[in-house]
Amino acid sequence: MSNFSGSSETARLMKNLGVLVKMNYTCDASGATMSDANNGFHTLGYNTNYVTYNITSNSQPLRAMAHN
């Protein structure tokens, strides 16, 4: 496989992962919810956890750290 193209095996893997995580595809972007992604990886046998991030409540500590 070259650096600029994928193999049929890579395409199949990406398709299967997209199905597992219930990926949504649009012209502008693609994505899955954190919950669906977490469940998809659990199906594959991975022990995953995720945390939510709230930019409003976390931005002040980040700004303070950036100025130190």
Secondary structure as UniProt FT lines:
FT   TURN            3..4
FT   HELIX           8..20
FT   TURN            21..22
FT   STRAND          24..25
FT   STRAND          30..31
FT   HELIX           34..43
FT   TURN            44..45
FT   HELIX           55..66
//
